[in-house]
Amino acid sequence: PPPPPPPPPLAPRSLQPLLDSVSWAGLCVYEIGGGGISRISMRDKSTGWADYSIRIDANGRNAVCEPAARNVYMRGFLADLYLRPICHVCPAKSGRSGSDLTLGDFWGIADCAPEIADDKGITLLMVNTPRSAPFVEAAPLDLHLRTYAQAIARNPAIRASARRPKKRPLFWKEAGPAGDITAPIERTLDAMRPSRIERVFLSLRYRIGKIMHR
């Protein structure tokens, strides 16, 4: 039988849940600039690339900077609770986007090139077409050639769509059409937490994967 159609698109949610989920965000932003937010960075590197932060600036001043691992909104985002439905059936994987170049974060660079892993962030630049190669070679970039296998080792999103979490419907059921989503995120993440046996299995699978990609 044909695969089921993807779920209908969900209306974009307000940024307010993001502000509510960051410690003291509402207080800082509104006291500093009367709500005048000038910049929101979901992966700010003030605390390093590996331990990036949520950062909100108001009127040119930093209002909030909180490690992503402690931010409720970001934890739910990284658990794929509120990706757009198309992200789970993305048609642009494995170079099918038709683009000349692909840019992204080179997660796992420390495994294949520890000499340049400085915790400041390394960009993955993939040359998809021959016509783009001369432009890349002429650009003032600090280039380090790596294989495709090394690029995808810790970047599976290059080839595969994000998996649809089994508990995603639970989050949307509890979140409702509006309102604070902090509590629904926390409850859904608790329900998604793997058991001890599952954690051991995941750890072994990760270690085996690292060995196979050496």
MDTraj code that builds the backbone (N, CA, C; nanometers):
import mdtraj as md
import numpy as np

residues = "PRO PRO PRO PRO PRO PRO PRO PRO PRO LEU ALA PRO ARG SER LEU GLN PRO LEU LEU ASP SER VAL SER TRP ALA GLY LEU CYS VAL TYR GLU ILE GLY GLY GLY GLY ILE SER ARG ILE SER MET ARG ASP LYS SER THR GLY TRP ALA ASP TYR SER ILE ARG ILE ASP ALA ASN GLY ARG ASN ALA VAL CYS GLU PRO ALA ALA ARG ASN VAL TYR MET ARG GLY PHE LEU ALA ASP LEU TYR LEU ARG PRO ILE CYS HIS VAL CYS PRO ALA LYS SER GLY ARG SER GLY SER ASP LEU THR LEU GLY ASP PHE TRP GLY ILE ALA ASP CYS ALA PRO GLU ILE ALA ASP ASP LYS GLY ILE THR LEU LEU MET VAL ASN THR PRO ARG SER ALA PRO PHE VAL GLU ALA ALA PRO LEU ASP LEU HIS LEU ARG THR TYR ALA GLN ALA ILE ALA ARG ASN PRO ALA ILE ARG ALA SER ALA ARG ARG PRO LYS LYS ARG PRO LEU PHE TRP LYS GLU ALA GLY PRO ALA GLY ASP ILE THR ALA PRO ILE GLU ARG THR LEU ASP ALA MET ARG PRO SER ARG ILE GLU ARG VAL PHE LEU SER LEU ARG TYR ARG ILE GLY LYS ILE MET HIS ARG".split()
xyz = np.array([
    [0.0837, -0.1203, 0.0000],
    [0.0000, 0.0000, 0.0000],
    [0.0871, 0.1251, 0.0000],
    [0.0376, 0.2340, -0.0595],
    [0.1174, 0.3584, -0.0614],
    [0.1347, 0.4138, 0.0784],
    [0.2458, 0.4850, 0.1023],
    [0.2680, 0.5417, 0.2361],
    [0.1628, 0.6461, 0.2673],
    [0.1279, 0.6638, 0.3947],
    [0.0261, 0.7622, 0.4308],
    [0.0754, 0.9029, 0.3999],
    [-0.0144, 0.9941, 0.3634],
    [0.0277, 1.1319, 0.3336],
    [0.0772, 1.2006, 0.4585],
    [0.1671, 1.2985, 0.4429],
    [0.2152, 1.3724, 0.5602],
    [0.1021, 1.4503, 0.6238],
    [0.1115, 1.4795, 0.7535],
    [0.0056, 1.5550, 0.8204],
    [-0.0042, 1.6955, 0.7639],
    [-0.1183, 1.7617, 0.7781],
    [-0.1332, 1.8972, 0.7245],
    [-0.0392, 1.9930, 0.7943],
    [0.0057, 2.0986, 0.7239],
    [0.0965, 2.1957, 0.7850],
    [0.0363, 2.2591, 0.9083],
    [0.1213, 2.2853, 1.0057],
    [0.0776, 2.3511, 1.1280],
    [0.1067, 2.4993, 1.1176],
    [0.0176, 2.5805, 1.1673],
    [0.0392, 2.7247, 1.1632],
    [0.1603, 2.7605, 1.2476],
    [0.2476, 2.8504, 1.1992],
    [0.3637, 2.8921, 1.2780],
    [0.3210, 2.9462, 1.4137],
    [0.3960, 2.9080, 1.5169],
    [0.3639, 2.9543, 1.6515],
    [0.4369, 3.0847, 1.6803],
    [0.3897, 3.1563, 1.7798],
    [0.4508, 3.2826, 1.8198],
    [0.5871, 3.2579, 1.8810],
    [0.6725, 3.3599, 1.8764],
    [0.8023, 3.3515, 1.9433],
    [0.7896, 3.3681, 2.0935],
    [0.6714, 3.4053, 2.1419],
    [0.6575, 3.4293, 2.2847],
    [0.6935, 3.3084, 2.3704],
    [0.6550, 3.1834, 2.3297],
    [0.6982, 3.0692, 2.4109],
    [0.8497, 3.0615, 2.4269],
    [0.9248, 3.1018, 2.3208],
    [1.0699, 3.1034, 2.3324],
    [1.1124, 3.2015, 2.4413],
    [1.0555, 3.3196, 2.4406],
    [1.0912, 3.4198, 2.5409],
    [1.0506, 3.3732, 2.6802],
    [0.9333, 3.3104, 2.6905],
    [0.8869, 3.2632, 2.8207],
    [0.9751, 3.1526, 2.8757],
    [1.0377, 3.0748, 2.7854],
    [1.1157, 2.9601, 2.8297],
    [1.2569, 2.9968, 2.8714],
    [1.3011, 3.1165, 2.8393],
    [1.4351, 3.1597, 2.8763],
    [1.4298, 3.2293, 3.0117],
    [1.5189, 3.1939, 3.1008],
    [1.5168, 3.2503, 3.2357],
    [1.5186, 3.4016, 3.2323],
    [1.4210, 3.4636, 3.2944],
    [1.4095, 3.6086, 3.3098],
    [1.3972, 3.6821, 3.1769],
    [1.3658, 3.6117, 3.0670],
    [1.3639, 3.6792, 2.9371],
    [1.2626, 3.7931, 2.9333],
    [1.1381, 3.7634, 2.9734],
    [1.0371, 3.8678, 2.9673],
    [1.0752, 3.9888, 3.0504],
    [1.1226, 3.9673, 3.1734],
    [1.1606, 4.0773, 3.2620],
    [1.2726, 4.1600, 3.2001],
    [1.3788, 4.0926, 3.1535],
    [1.4944, 4.1647, 3.0984],
    [1.4568, 4.2420, 2.9735],
    [1.3865, 4.1763, 2.8794],
    [1.3568, 4.2404, 2.7526],
    [1.2673, 4.3617, 2.7724],
    [1.1643, 4.3471, 2.8520],
    [1.0704, 4.4580, 2.8645],
    [1.1239, 4.5708, 2.9519],
    [1.2069, 4.5398, 3.0478],
    [1.2666, 4.6466, 3.1288],
    [1.3735, 4.7208, 3.0505],
    [1.4507, 4.6491, 2.9705],
    [1.5606, 4.7125, 2.8975],
    [1.5106, 4.7952, 2.7811],
    [1.4139, 4.7408, 2.7053],
    [1.3775, 4.8117, 2.5841],
    [1.2300, 4.8176, 2.5546],
    [1.1460, 4.7989, 2.6538],
    [1.0041, 4.8065, 2.6277],
    [0.9581, 4.7069, 2.5227],
    [1.0215, 4.5896, 2.5192],
    [0.9849, 4.4885, 2.4206],
    [1.0590, 4.5024, 2.2898],
    [1.1566, 4.5945, 2.2819],
    [1.2287, 4.6174, 2.1572],
    [1.3380, 4.5165, 2.1333],
    [1.3018, 4.3954, 2.0914],
    [1.3997, 4.2903, 2.0651],
    [1.4680, 4.3187, 1.9319],
    [1.6000, 4.3230, 1.9327],
    [1.6743, 4.3525, 1.8103],
    [1.7355, 4.2278, 1.7471],
    [1.7528, 4.1209, 1.8257],
    [1.8192, 4.0015, 1.7702],
    [1.7894, 3.8808, 1.8575],
    [1.7606, 3.7679, 1.7933],
    [1.7461, 3.6400, 1.8625],
    [1.8378, 3.5406, 1.7941],
    [1.9300, 3.4818, 1.8688],
    [2.0221, 3.3818, 1.8151],
    [1.9934, 3.2487, 1.8832],
    [1.9528, 3.1513, 1.8036],
    [1.9201, 3.0199, 1.8596],
    [2.0447, 2.9386, 1.8933],
    [2.1590, 2.9725, 1.8299],
    [2.2814, 2.8959, 1.8542],
    [2.3989, 2.9917, 1.8686],
    [2.3907, 3.0738, 1.9689],
    [2.4969, 3.1710, 1.9937],
    [2.6203, 3.0993, 2.0500],
    [2.7383, 3.1424, 2.0058],
    [2.8629, 3.0748, 2.0451],
    [2.9375, 3.1466, 2.1573],
    [2.8692, 3.2325, 2.2314],
    [2.9345, 3.3013, 2.3433],
    [2.9885, 3.2029, 2.4460],
    [2.9220, 3.0891, 2.4606],
    [2.9654, 2.9856, 2.5538],
    [3.0323, 2.8692, 2.4824],
    [3.0712, 2.8903, 2.3564],
    [3.1376, 2.7852, 2.2800],
    [3.0428, 2.7227, 2.1789],
    [3.0998, 2.6506, 2.0840],
    [3.0201, 2.5873, 1.9790],
    [2.9530, 2.4600, 2.0291],
    [3.0261, 2.3810, 2.1069],
    [2.9699, 2.2556, 2.1567],
    [2.8582, 2.2809, 2.2574],
    [2.8714, 2.3862, 2.3374],
    [2.7711, 2.4208, 2.4388],
    [2.7093, 2.5563, 2.4050],
    [2.6500, 2.5651, 2.2865],
    [2.5958, 2.6923, 2.2395],
    [2.4766, 2.7363, 2.3254],
    [2.4392, 2.8621, 2.3091],
    [2.3370, 2.9221, 2.3945],
    [2.2240, 2.9848, 2.3133],
    [2.1154, 3.0110, 2.3826],
    [2.0083, 3.0969, 2.3332],
    [2.0436, 3.2395, 2.3748],
    [2.0439, 3.3320, 2.2804],
    [2.0781, 3.4706, 2.3129],
    [1.9714, 3.5639, 2.2567],
    [1.9298, 3.6592, 2.3392],
    [1.8322, 3.7597, 2.2980],
    [1.8900, 3.8969, 2.3283],
    [1.8960, 3.9821, 2.2254],
    [1.9437, 4.1196, 2.2411],
    [1.8264, 4.2159, 2.2296],
    [1.8315, 4.3207, 2.3098],
    [1.7295, 4.4247, 2.3053],
    [1.7981, 4.5597, 2.2963],
    [1.7632, 4.6351, 2.1920],
    [1.8221, 4.7681, 2.1724],
    [1.9744, 4.7646, 2.1736],
    [2.0320, 4.6638, 2.1087],
    [2.1766, 4.6560, 2.0976],
    [2.2469, 4.6020, 2.2207],
    [2.1722, 4.5651, 2.3239],
    [2.2334, 4.5120, 2.4466],
    [2.1869, 4.3693, 2.4682],
    [2.2742, 4.2877, 2.5270],
    [2.2394, 4.1485, 2.5553],
    [2.1436, 4.1418, 2.6736],
    [2.0245, 4.0901, 2.6479],
    [1.9256, 4.0776, 2.7546],
    [1.9342, 3.9413, 2.8229],
    [1.9554, 3.8358, 2.7440],
    [1.9567, 3.6997, 2.7976],
    [2.0565, 3.6161, 2.7193],
    [2.1307, 3.5322, 2.7886],
    [2.2166, 3.4333, 2.7247],
    [2.2137, 3.3095, 2.8126],
    [2.1467, 3.2038, 2.7636],
    [2.1273, 3.0836, 2.8439],
    [2.1709, 2.9603, 2.7650],
    [2.2513, 2.8710, 2.8234],
    [2.2920, 2.7495, 2.7530],
    [2.1717, 2.6729, 2.6996],
    [2.1797, 2.6279, 2.5751],
    [2.0679, 2.5598, 2.5110],
    [2.0264, 2.4345, 2.5862],
    [2.1218, 2.3679, 2.6490],
    [2.0902, 2.2443, 2.7207],
    [1.9991, 2.2690, 2.8401],
    [1.9922, 2.3941, 2.8886],
    [1.9060, 2.4261, 3.0024],
    [1.7778, 2.4975, 2.9597],
    [1.7654, 2.5256, 2.8307],
    [1.6496, 2.5999, 2.7824],
    [1.5395, 2.5047, 2.7373],
    [1.4212, 2.5206, 2.7923],
    [1.3121, 2.4281, 2.7645],
    [1.2738, 2.4288, 2.6168],
    [1.2611, 2.5465, 2.5606],
    [1.2199, 2.5569, 2.4204],
    [1.3205, 2.4855, 2.3296],
    [1.4501, 2.5072, 2.3525],
    [1.5515, 2.4474, 2.2668],
    [1.5582, 2.2965, 2.2854],
    [1.5363, 2.2502, 2.4067],
    [1.5363, 2.1051, 2.4302],
    [1.4234, 2.0385, 2.3518],
    [1.3071, 2.1025, 2.3477],
    [1.1968, 2.0487, 2.2693],
    [1.2240, 2.0549, 2.1202],
    [1.2909, 2.1630, 2.0771],
    [1.3254, 2.1775, 1.9352],
    [1.4220, 2.0680, 1.8921],
    [1.5250, 2.0427, 1.9738],
    [1.6235, 1.9403, 1.9394],
    [1.5647, 1.7995, 1.9461],
    [1.4531, 1.7849, 2.0186],
    [1.3836, 1.6558, 2.0224],
    [1.2836, 1.6431, 1.9076],
    [1.2815, 1.7426, 1.8167],
    [1.1973, 1.7424, 1.6970],
    [1.0476, 1.7457, 1.7283],
    [1.0103, 1.8064, 1.8402],
    [0.8692, 1.8101, 1.8776],
    [0.7885, 1.9047, 1.7911],
    [0.8498, 2.0123, 1.7425],
    [0.7733, 2.1076, 1.6639],
    [0.8409, 2.1464, 1.5334],
    [0.9039, 2.0497, 1.4701],
    [0.9481, 2.0714, 1.3326],
    [0.8252, 2.0808, 1.2420],
    [0.8390, 2.1497, 1.1312],
    [0.7312, 2.1507, 1.0333],
    [0.7126, 2.0089, 0.9782],
    [0.5924, 1.9687, 0.9466],
    [0.5687, 1.8317, 0.8978],
    [0.6553, 1.7929, 0.7785],
    [0.6870, 1.8883, 0.6908],
    [0.7678, 1.8565, 0.5730],
    [0.9076, 1.8114, 0.6112],
    [0.9547, 1.8502, 0.7296],
    [1.0895, 1.8111, 0.7736],
    [1.1009, 1.6597, 0.7914],
    [0.9886, 1.5931, 0.8134],
    [0.9914, 1.4487, 0.8324],
    [0.9827, 1.3725, 0.7002],
    [0.9562, 1.4437, 0.5913],
    [0.9533, 1.3827, 0.4576],
    [1.0224, 1.4776, 0.3598],
    [1.1389, 1.5279, 0.3978],
    [1.2077, 1.6311, 0.3201],
    [1.2490, 1.5782, 0.1823],
    [1.2108, 1.6479, 0.0749],
    [1.2450, 1.6016, -0.0603],
    [1.3829, 1.6465, -0.1079],
    [1.4578, 1.7188, -0.0241],
    [1.5845, 1.7781, -0.0693],
    [1.7075, 1.7060, -0.0137],
    [1.6904, 1.5864, 0.0370],
    [1.8032, 1.5139, 0.0955],
    [1.8937, 1.4526, -0.0115],
    [2.0176, 1.4220, 0.0293],
    [2.1151, 1.3548, -0.0578],
    [2.1401, 1.4302, -0.1869],
    [2.1463, 1.5630, -0.1786],
    [2.1785, 1.6431, -0.2947],
    [2.0653, 1.6656, -0.3924],
    [1.9437, 1.6290, -0.3561],
    [1.8309, 1.6422, -0.4490],
    [1.7719, 1.7831, -0.4512],
    [1.8309, 1.8759, -0.3757],
    [1.7773, 2.0124, -0.3745],
    [1.8071, 2.0863, -0.5039],
    [1.9098, 2.0419, -0.5769],
    [1.9479, 2.1096, -0.6993],
    [2.0406, 2.2272, -0.6779],
    [2.0853, 2.2480, -0.5546],
    [2.1735, 2.3608, -0.5255],
    [2.3174, 2.3313, -0.5672],
    [2.3927, 2.4364, -0.5951],
    [2.5342, 2.4205, -0.6292],
    [2.6180, 2.3927, -0.5051],
    [2.5774, 2.4522, -0.3939],
    [2.6519, 2.4380, -0.2686],
    [2.5569, 2.4030, -0.1554],
    [2.6105, 2.3367, -0.0544],
    [2.5359, 2.3089, 0.0682],
    [2.6208, 2.3548, 0.1862],
    [2.5607, 2.4322, 0.2751],
    [2.6308, 2.4831, 0.3928],
    [2.5657, 2.4298, 0.5197],
    [2.6468, 2.4030, 0.6194],
    [2.5937, 2.3579, 0.7475],
    [2.7030, 2.3544, 0.8521],
    [2.6662, 2.3149, 0.9720],
    [2.7650, 2.2954, 1.0789],
    [2.8326, 2.1599, 1.0593],
    [2.9642, 2.1548, 1.0744],
    [3.0362, 2.0282, 1.0592],
    [3.0445, 1.9612, 1.1962],
    [2.9292, 1.9057, 1.2392],
    [2.9299, 1.8313, 1.3645],
    [3.0157, 1.7057, 1.3482],
    [3.0963, 1.6767, 1.4505],
    [3.1848, 1.5609, 1.4441],
    [3.3206, 1.5920, 1.3860],
    [3.3518, 1.7200, 1.3673],
    [3.4816, 1.7547, 1.3095],
    [3.5968, 1.7088, 1.3983],
    [3.5736, 1.7026, 1.5282],
    [3.6798, 1.6592, 1.6202],
    [3.7189, 1.5136, 1.5970],
    [3.6278, 1.4345, 1.5386],
    [3.6578, 1.2934, 1.5129],
    [3.7505, 1.2748, 1.3934],
    [3.7367, 1.3615, 1.2916],
    [3.8161, 1.3427, 1.1694],
    [3.9242, 1.4487, 1.1511],
    [3.9157, 1.5597, 1.2240],
    [4.0173, 1.6651, 1.2116],
    [4.0316, 1.7390, 1.3443],
    [4.0804, 1.6701, 1.4475],
    [4.0912, 1.7336, 1.5805],
    [4.1827, 1.8555, 1.5821],
    [4.2727, 1.8651, 1.4854],
    [4.3672, 1.9775, 1.4839],
    [4.2993, 2.1105, 1.4543],
    [4.1798, 2.1086, 1.3967],
    [4.1108, 2.2346, 1.3685],
    [3.9821, 2.2497, 1.4498],
    [3.9566, 2.1567, 1.5392],
    [3.8364, 2.1640, 1.6240],
    [3.8647, 2.2570, 1.7409],
    [3.8307, 2.3852, 1.7265],
    [3.8664, 2.4866, 1.8263],
    [3.7478, 2.5345, 1.9096],
    [3.6319, 2.4700, 1.8978],
    [3.5102, 2.5068, 1.9711],
    [3.4581, 2.6448, 1.9318],
    [3.5003, 2.6939, 1.8150],
    [3.4467, 2.8201, 1.7645],
    [3.3507, 2.7970, 1.6484],
    [3.3430, 2.6718, 1.6032],
    [3.2521, 2.6400, 1.4947],
    [3.3232, 2.6185, 1.3629],
    [3.2936, 2.5070, 1.2981],
    [3.3507, 2.4751, 1.1675],
    [3.2342, 2.4584, 1.0694],
    [3.2437, 2.5248, 0.9567],
    [3.1392, 2.5163, 0.8547],
    [3.1653, 2.4000, 0.7600],
    [3.0611, 2.3251, 0.7332],
    [3.0667, 2.2200, 0.6320],
    [3.0197, 2.2803, 0.4997],
    [3.1073, 2.2814, 0.4010],
    [3.0759, 2.3334, 0.2683],
    [3.0864, 2.2191, 0.1683],
    [2.9731, 2.1817, 0.1109],
    [2.9695, 2.0718, 0.0147],
    [2.9531, 2.1285, -0.1255],
    [3.0439, 2.0910, -0.2148],
    [3.0404, 2.1360, -0.3548],
    [2.9617, 2.0322, -0.4343],
    [2.8416, 2.0691, -0.4752],
    [2.7512, 1.9732, -0.5382],
    [2.7612, 1.9682, -0.6902],
    [2.8124, 2.0750, -0.7525],
    [2.8199, 2.0795, -0.8985],
    [2.9581, 2.1265, -0.9429],
    [3.0066, 2.0785, -1.0574],
    [3.1387, 2.1198, -1.1059],
    [3.1507, 2.2702, -1.1286],
    [3.0426, 2.3354, -1.1691],
    [3.0514, 2.4779, -1.1997],
    [3.0756, 2.5636, -1.0757],
    [3.0453, 2.5103, -0.9571],
    [3.0649, 2.5890, -0.8353],
    [3.2062, 2.5758, -0.7793],
    [3.2796, 2.4731, -0.8203],
    [3.4134, 2.4488, -0.7662],
    [3.5092, 2.5657, -0.7870],
    [3.5161, 2.6286, -0.9062],
    [3.6091, 2.7413, -0.9240],
    [3.5806, 2.8583, -0.8297],
    [3.4533, 2.8840, -0.8007],
    [3.4189, 2.9937, -0.7110],
    [3.4648, 2.9646, -0.5682],
    [3.4523, 2.8385, -0.5279],
    [3.4965, 2.8005, -0.3930],
    [3.6481, 2.8104, -0.3828],
    [3.7174, 2.7634, -0.4846],
    [3.8637, 2.7661, -0.4829],
    [3.9178, 2.9089, -0.4852],
    [3.8453, 3.0019, -0.5475],
    [3.8913, 3.1406, -0.5560],
    [3.8534, 3.2233, -0.4341],
    [3.7620, 3.1733, -0.3534],
    [3.7150, 3.2487, -0.2366],
    [3.8224, 3.2491, -0.1272],
    [3.8315, 3.3570, -0.0482],
    [3.9308, 3.3654, 0.0608],
    [3.8874, 3.2834, 0.1815],
    [3.8895, 3.1527, 0.1658],
    [3.8449, 3.0621, 0.2713],
    [3.9600, 2.9744, 0.3184],
    [3.9557, 2.9369, 0.4439],
    [4.0528, 2.8416, 0.4989],
    [3.9942, 2.7023, 0.4797],
    [4.0271, 2.6396, 0.3682],
    [3.9652, 2.5136, 0.3286],
    [4.0447, 2.3928, 0.3759],
    [3.9722, 2.2911, 0.4228],
    [4.0324, 2.1632, 0.4621],
    [3.9483, 2.0539, 0.3967],
    [4.0045, 1.9846, 0.3015],
    [3.9306, 1.8852, 0.2251],
    [3.9014, 1.7615, 0.3101],
    [3.7750, 1.7183, 0.3075],
    [3.7332, 1.5981, 0.3779],
    [3.6453, 1.5152, 0.2849],
    [3.6301, 1.3865, 0.3157],
    [3.5501, 1.2981, 0.2319],
    [3.4014, 1.3111, 0.2659],
    [3.3191, 1.2642, 0.1738],
    [3.1743, 1.2640, 0.1965],
    [3.1388, 1.1761, 0.3163],
    [3.2084, 1.0629, 0.3295],
    [3.1828, 0.9719, 0.4412],
    [3.2105, 1.0405, 0.5753],
    [3.3171, 1.1200, 0.5801],
    [3.3469, 1.1927, 0.7025],
    [3.2411, 1.2988, 0.7313],
    [3.1884, 1.3590, 0.6265],
    [3.0886, 1.4652, 0.6438],
    [2.9581, 1.4110, 0.6997],
    [2.9144, 1.2942, 0.6534],
    [2.7850, 1.2424, 0.6956],
    [2.7916, 1.1606, 0.8242],
    [2.9130, 1.1299, 0.8724],
    [2.9262, 1.0440, 0.9900],
    [2.8475, 1.0973, 1.1091],
    [2.8551, 1.2287, 1.1349],
    [2.7829, 1.2886, 1.2471],
    [2.6799, 1.3907, 1.1981],
    [2.6510, 1.3864, 1.0699],
    [2.5528, 1.4772, 1.0105],
    [2.4524, 1.3969, 0.9281],
    [2.3770, 1.3089, 0.9910],
    [2.2858, 1.2221, 0.9160],
    [2.1760, 1.2980, 0.8422],
    [2.1498, 1.4233, 0.8828],
    [2.0439, 1.5008, 0.8170],
    [2.0777, 1.5322, 0.6722],
    [2.2036, 1.5134, 0.6333],
    [2.2398, 1.5334, 0.4922],
    [2.1633, 1.4339, 0.4039],
    [2.1432, 1.3144, 0.4560],
    [2.0811, 1.2092, 0.3752],
    [1.9404, 1.1711, 0.4192],
    [1.9100, 1.1871, 0.5476],
    [1.7832, 1.1356, 0.5993],
    [1.6993, 1.2453, 0.6653],
    [1.5695, 1.2372, 0.6481],
    [1.4784, 1.3304, 0.7135],
    [1.4740, 1.3013, 0.8636],
    [1.4363, 1.4027, 0.9396],
    [1.4225, 1.3845, 1.0838],
    [1.3094, 1.2854, 1.1120],
    [1.3329, 1.1970, 1.2061],
    [1.2281, 1.1013, 1.2427],
    [1.1158, 1.1731, 1.3174],
    [0.9959, 1.1301, 1.2920],
    [0.8795, 1.1878, 1.3596],
    [0.8688, 1.1243, 1.4981],
    [0.8880, 1.2017, 1.6066],
    [0.8829, 1.1434, 1.7413],
    [0.7475, 1.0791, 1.7704],
    [0.7503, 0.9645, 1.8336],
    [0.6245, 0.8956, 1.8670],
    [0.5391, 0.9783, 1.9624],
    [0.6043, 1.0591, 2.0444],
    [0.5310, 1.1384, 2.1430],
    [0.4939, 1.2775, 2.0910],
    [0.5198, 1.3052, 1.9649],
    [0.4864, 1.4369, 1.9103],
    [0.3375, 1.4686, 1.9229],
    [0.2470, 1.3736, 1.8913],
    [0.1035, 1.4026, 1.9088],
    [0.0683, 1.4385, 2.0527],
    [0.1388, 1.3782, 2.1491],
    [0.1128, 1.4107, 2.2897],
    [0.1423, 1.5571, 2.3176],
    [0.2541, 1.6060, 2.2633],
    [0.2881, 1.7466, 2.2847],
    [0.1813, 1.8382, 2.2271],
    [0.1406, 1.8125, 2.1004],
    [0.0444, 1.9019, 2.0363],
    [-0.0928, 1.8921, 2.1009],
    [-0.1256, 1.7775, 2.1545],
    [-0.2529, 1.7626, 2.2251],
    [-0.2538, 1.8462, 2.3520],
    [-0.1415, 1.8454, 2.4245],
    [-0.1347, 1.9200, 2.5499],
    [-0.1113, 2.0683, 2.5269],
    [-0.0394, 2.1021, 2.4187],
    [-0.0077, 2.2425, 2.3950],
    [-0.1308, 2.3209, 2.3529],
    [-0.2192, 2.2579, 2.2754],
    [-0.3376, 2.3289, 2.2315],
    [-0.3042, 2.4366, 2.1297],
    [-0.4038, 2.5137, 2.0881],
    [-0.3821, 2.6149, 1.9842],
    [-0.3082, 2.7383, 2.0312],
    [-0.2996, 2.7623, 2.1609],
    [-0.2344, 2.8834, 2.2109],
    [-0.1964, 2.8628, 2.3568],
    [-0.1193, 2.9583, 2.4075],
    [-0.0836, 2.9535, 2.5487],
    [0.0591, 2.9097, 2.5733],
    [0.0953, 2.9016, 2.7002],
    [0.2303, 2.8652, 2.7405],
    [0.2560, 2.7183, 2.7074],
    [0.3667, 2.6892, 2.6405],
    [0.3969, 2.5509, 2.6017],
    [0.5100, 2.4916, 2.6844],
    [0.5571, 2.5643, 2.7867],
    [0.6689, 2.5148, 2.8670],
    [0.6344, 2.3831, 2.9356],
    [0.5190, 2.3780, 3.0046],
    [0.4802, 2.2557, 3.0751],
    [0.4573, 2.1390, 2.9794],
    [0.3873, 2.1575, 2.8658],
    [0.3736, 2.0456, 2.7715],
    [0.5065, 1.9939, 2.7179],
    [0.6026, 2.0841, 2.6961],
    [0.7343, 2.0396, 2.6505],
    [0.7984, 1.9506, 2.7554],
    [0.7961, 1.9957, 2.8809],
    [0.8585, 1.9193, 2.9895],
    [0.7929, 1.7822, 3.0042],
    [0.6611, 1.7772, 3.0011],
    [0.5909, 1.6495, 3.0179],
    [0.6195, 1.5548, 2.9014],
    [0.6254, 1.6085, 2.7803],
    [0.6522, 1.5236, 2.6637],
    [0.7955, 1.4715, 2.6662],
    [0.8909, 1.5574, 2.7033],
    [1.0296, 1.5132, 2.7124],
    [1.0459, 1.4051, 2.8183],
    [0.9742, 1.4177, 2.9302],
    [0.9787, 1.3143, 3.0336],
    [0.9267, 1.1817, 2.9788],
    [0.8193, 1.1882, 2.8991],
    [0.7614, 1.0663, 2.8416],
    [0.8538, 1.0036, 2.7373],
    [0.9415, 1.0861, 2.6763],
    [1.0334, 1.0369, 2.5737],
    [1.1633, 0.9826, 2.6316],
    [1.1866, 1.0061, 2.7605],
    [1.3141, 0.9662, 2.8185],
    [1.3310, 0.8146, 2.8097],
    [1.4427, 0.7650, 2.7533],
    [1.4609, 0.6201, 2.7368],
    [1.4839, 0.5495, 2.8701],
    [1.4494, 0.4221, 2.8736],
    [1.4736, 0.3409, 2.9919],
    [1.6224, 0.3105, 3.0051],
    [1.6617, 0.2512, 3.1155],
    [1.8030, 0.2189, 3.1362],
    [1.8538, 0.1239, 3.0284],
    [1.7743, 0.0242, 2.9918],
    [1.8148, -0.0716, 2.8883],
    [1.8307, 0.0003, 2.7546],
    [1.7372, 0.0895, 2.7240],
    [1.7462, 0.1637, 2.5983],
    [1.8691, 0.2533, 2.5956],
    [1.9056, 0.3128, 2.7112],
    [2.0242, 0.3983, 2.7165],
    [2.1506, 0.3183, 2.6916],
    [2.1581, 0.1963, 2.7463],
    [2.2740, 0.1105, 2.7230],
    [2.2844, 0.0745, 2.5747],
    [2.1714, 0.0406, 2.5141],
    [2.1695, 0.0057, 2.3712],
    [2.2135, 0.1238, 2.2851],
    [2.1625, 0.2423, 2.3143],
    [2.1991, 0.3604, 2.2367],
    [2.3470, 0.3931, 2.2511],
    [2.4006, 0.3751, 2.3724],
    [2.5419, 0.4008, 2.3952],
    [2.6285, 0.3047, 2.3146],
    [2.5908, 0.1771, 2.3133],
    [2.6665, 0.0776, 2.2371],
    [2.6590, 0.1060, 2.0872],
    [2.5409, 0.1436, 2.0393],
    [2.5254, 0.1730, 1.8971],
    [2.6099, 0.2933, 1.8569],
    [2.6167, 0.3946, 1.9438],
    [2.6979, 0.5123, 1.9144],
    [2.8458, 0.4759, 1.9080],
    [2.8934, 0.3949, 2.0031],
    [3.0346, 0.3567, 2.0053],
    [3.0708, 0.2721, 1.8838],
    [2.9823, 0.1811, 1.8452],
    [3.0073, 0.0978, 1.7281],
    [3.0128, 0.1845, 1.6023],
    [2.9231, 0.2845, 1.5958],
    [2.9223, 0.3737, 1.4814],
    [3.0513, 0.4523, 1.4683],
    [3.1048, 0.4983, 1.5806],
    [3.2312, 0.5725, 1.5779],
    [3.3449, 0.4851, 1.5286],
    [3.3473, 0.3586, 1.5741],
    [3.4528, 0.2647, 1.5331],
    [3.4443, 0.2384, 1.3822],
    [3.3231, 0.2216, 1.3303],
    [3.3051, 0.1881, 1.1888],
    [3.3417, 0.3036, 1.0974],
    [3.3333, 0.4280, 1.1479],
    [3.3639, 0.5445, 1.0632],
    [3.5057, 0.5961, 1.0790],
    [3.5881, 0.5240, 1.1524],
    [3.7271, 0.5664, 1.1654],
    [3.8026, 0.5435, 1.0351],
])
top = md.Topology()
chain = top.add_chain()
for i, resn in enumerate(residues, 1):
    res = top.add_residue(resn, chain, resSeq=i)
    for name in ("N", "CA", "C"):
        top.add_atom(name, md.element.get_by_symbol(name[0]), res)
traj = md.Trajectory(xyz[None], top)
